[in-house]
Amino acid sequence: MPNRNDTQRAVTKTAKSIKDGADAMFDSVENAVEKVESAAMNAVDKTADAINRATDDER
């Protein structure tokens, strides 16, 4: 039967593994959100450019 110290070490190791996994997942989500944000900002810029070109062409 494991003693108290062994149990505590196992619990601490498990908690660290869970935290490390969650950290990696959050990093992945953050990177994905940054890519979506960048794409959205690029779309806004391209739309603004297109409107400006169309306005210039009307003159």
Buried (B, 14 or more C-beta within 10 A) or exposed (E): EEEEEEEEEEEEEEEEEEEEEEEEEEEEEEEEEEEEEEEEEEEEEEEEEEEEEEEEEEE
